[in-house]
Amino acid sequence: MSDLQTKKIIQIENGKNMGTIVDAEVREDGTIEFFVIEEGKNFFSFSRENDTRIFWNRIQKIGEDVILVSKE
């Protein structure tokens, strides 16, 4: 997981940097259901309302430096 947290999440269709992984939801069988992506966050804000879920089926490629995802 810590290795994945160092990679940028890039949307394939437009090249947008979506953020970085801060958490994951793992099913009882050990498979990853989704990653929680932290978008821009104000230094004084501890709110997680801007976080986005990236479901496993959206991931197209995990590379050395980035994770490529498709639109929903």
N, C-alpha and C positions, 0 to 999 in steps of 0.2 A: 504494500500500500504506500509506503513512504517513497518508493521509486516513482509511482504514478503521480504523487503529489508534486513532483518537480517538473512535470510536463505541462505545457500549455494546451488548452482545449481549443481547437480550431474548427470552425464550421466550414465544411467542404464547399458549399454553394457560393459563399461570398468571402471566404478567407478571414472572417471576423474572429478575433481572439475572444473567446467566451469567458475566460477566467481560468482558475485553477481548482483542482479537487481539494476539498476540505474534509469530506466524509463519504461514507458509502453505506448503503443499505444492503445487508447480506441476508439471504433466506436461510431457513433452518438447515437446508441441505448443503449450505456453503457456497452457493452461487450468488454472484452479485446481481442485484435487481437494478440498482441505479447508483450513480455518483452524485454527490452534492457539489455543485460548482459555486465558488464564491466569486461574484462579480466585484466591481469596485465597491469599496467600503470606506466610510468616513472613519477617521482615526478615533473619534469620540463616540461612534455609534457601535453598539454591541448587538444591534438588531440583525436577524438572519433573513429579513423579509425580501432582500434582493437576491438571495441564493436561488439557484436553478437546479432542477433535477435532470440529469442526463441518463436515460434508461439504456441498459446494456445493448439493446437491439439497435440503437442509433450509432453505436461505435463502428466505424468502418475500418480503421487501421490504428494500431498503436505503434508509433515510431520511437526512435531514439530520443527525440526532443519534444514531440507533440503527439496528441491524440486527435485524430480526425473524426468528426461526427457529422451526421447528416441531419437535415431538418426533420422535425416530427412528422 
